[in-house]
């Protein structure tokens, strides 16, 4: 192989084939190029593609890696290049029966999970205000990541008064998943671990299968992913992990930075290679990133460098408020586009919180700047698509109660809450799925004639399509479902703009299905399916009972594993707006990072926790290193959050940056060096002076590091305060925040009747606004 285009460290990593290898790959250091060349090099040296496993975190990364390997070697047939979840699904499809699951198990996304938890909470008569479904789902997810079952959770949280109730919901949730023949995304990882622990034969097969393992973004692995990879690599020790501890920004969702920091403890014979040469950004941008991340203590020492030019200095502006901040950013975007010819889609705004997008959207709309906010509702998360997909799930897996509960009355079949409750209770009492319960004469007999006919039609349709699916095209199943279910007819009858939009989405789903069919019949997917078939044949030869998947099952699995992280259309000439977390792995010639203020970035919750503060700093590092040629940092002297306007303190990260690399407004460090602060004439931007509300100098900039006002906490506190409007008597003078003073002339349990001096007599509901008694 020609490795001349790789630098010395990349070549060293490519040629190291045997034994554990830790590659610390800095941002923009060409890690994908190195990884794909390493796989191609192994193939050239005689390693069978059948013995290679490459694991990534996103479908996009897996697809890009496959494409590059194919361009270098001519094909990837036999090797697994996929996400963690896709790997686990493939293994569990082949061996899920060991854990009691049938081959066509459903995969529940977040909305399915919440729907099931909501039903459990209602069934167990638990107060959802005290135990919100989102809270329960988060706790259960954390438990699964830590391999805690409900009993473990109670034992580990004995001092928490909520633990017993949470454990009860958790236990019921696990029971229902098993009965529904379903797994959520956390289960895909945990059940794969359980499978390896339950069957030494299965584990041994995959250990022999994958003698060379590579893991991308290793700093983002959680405990279960760590266990999976280490179990697979236990025999060969040929494990290569690639990552950057400075880019570990997902600890809040389970990523454990210790996995990469302690890799050498797990494998003492590890070879460590650092990729520090950056191919993305100009030198000034890298130097700025280095100056910030150097303040983290919990990291492996490394420093990005480049042989590119120094490039532009980093522009910093501290504007008067968030409106002027958005107006300034919009003006720069327009100037770069009009005067320097920078396409809109080469520019990105990366913010800490989604709520920050609002003023930018308003100003861009006014200026006529095209923009796209990433993170909106996915196509597959829209109601009508979820409904139709639930019908398709039931053809494959009739035990899926979540899918059945979703569509049993979509369209209307005359089943009221009482009838539905009775059906679910009957199914639970006799340990049946809802689908099975709908076949029982006792259940059918309890329904009205119209409802019974509609339910019988539903059951017949699902039974018939399930029995005939091997004899039908996927699009035929879809056509039968939307026609025979009456779903499309019901939408057409609504005759509204919203209904028309839903119909268009449903028809677009058919395009997805037809495209899948065409690929399945063509050469591209046929090779892939042949490869899967060969895998199943090998498993059968080794004595495993493996079932053939249906085309419908393959389609549903593919949709379930689609990543919603990247919905960016790179061909659309529009400014991209997204959170800093969503930007990881992307790059843009021009990047704007607004909101450089304490309390926003870093966030208030991080100020008292060194570990969280280090993660915020890593997030800042990630944002800076997304920029290729030009980086703007902005902040606001005052910012409105949750209805309250407050003065701000410049971000702690601005204090840590090398000020020689900045151009524009002076930073805290420079202002501290000269006691003058902002010039009397208003400083560089001609803005007025203002008095800080925190400690420090009069200009509010020399304040020492302190925890700022937490607007979100304040808003939640205000929202939680009850307004009783009790304790008043007829004849009292009352002050209303809008109508002023008045005389209370009458009241009952729910209302107050007040004669206001300004607007006359008003009847007001109690508990809506705060009223005060005028003494």
Secondary structure, DSSP 8 states (H G I E B T S, - for coil): ---TTS-HHHHHHHH--SS-EEEEE-TTS-HHHHHHHHHHHHHHTT--GGGEEEEESSHHHHHHHHHHHHHHHS--TTSEEEEHHHHHHHHHHHHGGGGT--TT-EEE-HHHHHHHHHHHHHHTT--TTTS-HHHHHHHHHHHHHTT--HHHHHHHTTT-TTHHHHHHHHHHHHHHHHHTTEEEHHHHHHHHHHHHHH-HHHHHHHHHH-SEEEESSGGG--HHHHHHHHHHTTTT--EEEEE-GGG---GGGT--THHHHTHHHH-TT-EEEEE-B-SSS-HHHHHHHHHHHTT-SSS-----B-SS-----EEEEEESSHHHHHHHHHHHHHHHHHHH---GGGEEEEESSGGGHHHHHHHHHHHT--EEESS---GGGSHHHHHHHHHHHHHH-TT-HHHHHHHTTSS--S--HHHHHHHHHHHHHTT--HHHHTT-HHHHHTS-HHHHHHHHHHHHHHHHHHHHGGGS-HHHHHHHHHHHT-HHHHHHHH-SHHHHHHHHHHHHHHHHHHHHHHHHHSHHHHHHHHHHHHHHHHHHHTT-------HHHHHHHHHHT--SS----TTS-SEEEEETGGGTT--EEEEEE---BTBBTTBGGGTT-HHHHHHHHHHHHHHHTTEEEEEEEEEESEEEETTEEEE--B-HHHHHS-GGGEEES--HHHHHHSTT-S-TT-TTTT------SSSSSTTS-S--S-----HHHHHHHHHH------S--TT-EEEETTTEEEEEEEE-SSEEEEEETTTEEEEEETTSS--EE--
